Amino acid sequence: MLEKRQQLPKEQLLDTDYFIYCLEAVEDIEIDAFTETQKKLEQLTTQYGVASIYNTCDTIEGLEASLDALVLDDHNFKDYEIIYLVITGEANSICLNDYYYSLQEIAELFEGRLEGKILHFSNAKILDLDSEEAQYFLDITGAKGVSGYGNASNEITSSNLDIAFFNLFKEDDNMLDVVEELHQKYYKMCKLLDFRLYY
């Protein structure tokens, strides 16, 4: 019931060793709607050949179950470098179904289970952590980095910059080089949305 997977046919999947796992918060997972995020992920696949798996969640339990299924059941998990979260919230929290959860609580849910991953938030929420909060999250989850934006959407969605970021990772898996290249190629957008990376 939680699973809503959008995947390439198996033979196409075999050609790629790099995937994006996207989890989008929706009001009700029972309502089947094609979102802007799904459109962008399709574009990522058709234009850049980057495969993705897309899921939705509407509760913290749904978020946990989706990421658990990914970590425990998906044998391609090692190929996912980026977990892309399209979830509203505030500087240090996410909002699901009108409930706020701090990133500290999220870290404790996924203790040691995000080893080597980058958690990337769209600008549906701003990401603003102090160095202690960021360090705590990285230490507890084992994640390699947390990225997102300091400026909320204000009519401009980060989805184009997000897919550019994901595509750069296909070419180079050095996180800092990728971020530097992103700033060089998309300087105005990075500035406008205030792209940030905690590592």
N, C-alpha and C positions, 0 to 999 in steps of 0.2 A: 504493500500500500504506500509505503514511503517512496519507493523507487519510481523515478520518472527519468529513465535514461535516454539520452540522445547520443547515439554512437554511430561511428562509421561501420560499414560492413567489415566483418572479421578480416578479409583479405587485405583491405586498406589499412586496418589497424596494424597489421604485421609490418607495414612499411615504415612505421614511425616508432621511435623509442622515447617519445616525449609527449606527455598528455597534460591537459589542464583539467582539474576537477573543480567544477563550479557548483556552489550551493547558494540558491537564492531564497530569501525569505518572502513568502507570499501570505496573503490573509487566510487562505484556505486551500490546502493541497488537493481537496476534492474538486476544485474548479480548474478545469483544464484550459489554460490560456497560454497563447504563444507570446512570450515577453520580448522586450527589446534586447535583453541579455541573450536570449536564445538566438535572436537574429545575428547578433555580433559574434557569437560562438560559431555559427554556421559560416559566417564570413571568414573567421579565423581558419576554419578548415578548408574552405574552397580557395581562398586567396593564398594562404600560407602553408597549408598542409599540416596544421597543428590540430591534432585530435582532442576532443573534449568529452567529458561526461558531465551531464547536467542533472541536478536534482533540486527539488524544492523542499522547504520545511516551513512549518507554521508554529512550531513550539520548540522549546529547548530540548525536549526529549527527541523530537524529530531531527534536530541538528546533531545531537549526540549519536542517534541511531545511524544517520547517514554517514557520519565520519567514521563510526565504528565499522560499518559495513565496508567502507573503503579500506580502512586500515587492516581489518581482520580477514575479510573475505576476498578482496580483490588482489589477485596474484600479480597484477600489473602495478601495484601500489608503488613499488620502487621506481617506476617510470614517471610518476607524477612529481614534478618539481614544485608546482604551484597549486595551492588550494585557493580558489578565487571565491570570496564571500561578497555577495550582493545583499547586504542587510543594513537596515537603518540603525541609528543609534546615536550616541554622543561620543565625546572625546575618548573615553576609556570604557565604553560599554556598547553592547548591541541591544536591539529591541526586537523581541519576538512576541507577537500577540499582545501588545501593550505592556509587556513585562520587560524590565531592563536587567541585563546581566553584565557584571563587570568582566573585563578581560582577565582579571585575576581568577574569577570563578570559572571562566572558560578554560584557562590554563590548567586549573586543578582537575577539570573534567578529562582533559587530554594529556594528563601527566605522562611524559616520556614517549608519547605516541606520535609526535609530529617530527621525528628525527630527520634532520636534513631538508625539511620542507620550507617553502616560503609561503606565508599566509598573506594574501593580498586582498585588501578591502577596496571595493569600488567607492566612489565618492557619494554613495547613498548615505554614508555616515562619514563624519570627519574622524581622522585618527590623530589623536594628540596625547602622547604618553610622555611622562617625564622619564628620565633615564632609569630610575629605580623600577617603575612599572614595566618598562620595556624589558629590562634585564630579567625581572622576575618571570615574565611570560616566556622568554627565550630559554631560561634555565629550566623551568618546570616542564615545558612541552618538548624541549629538544629542537625546536624549530630553528632554522638557519637565519630567518629574518621575518620581519613583519613590515609590510609596506601598505601605503594608502595615501590619503590626501588631507592636507590641513584645511582646505576650503570645501565646504559642502556644495552640492550641485548647483544651486542658483541658476536653474535652467540649463546649465551645461553639464552633460553627463560625461563621466570619465571613460566611457566604454571604448572610444577610439584610441585613447592613450593606453588603456588597459591592454587592448589587443596588440598594440605596437610593442608594449613591454613584454608580453608573452612571446611574441614572435622573435624578439631579440634573444630570448633565452634558448630558442631552438638552435641558434647559431653559436652561442657562447654560454657556458654554464657558470662563468664567474660573475657572481651577483653584482660586485662593485663595478666591474667593467660594463655590465649591461646597464646599470643605472647611469653611469657616466655617458654612455652612448645615447641613452634615452634623452638625457638633458641636452646633448649636442644636437640631436636630430629634431627634438620637439621642445625646444627651449621655452617658447611662449606658453605652450600648454602646461608644461611642468611648473612654470612660474605661476600661471593663472590658477591652477588647481592646487598648487603647493604640494607637489609630490614629495613624499618622505619615506625613508627606509630606516628601520631600527634593526640593528644586528649586533 
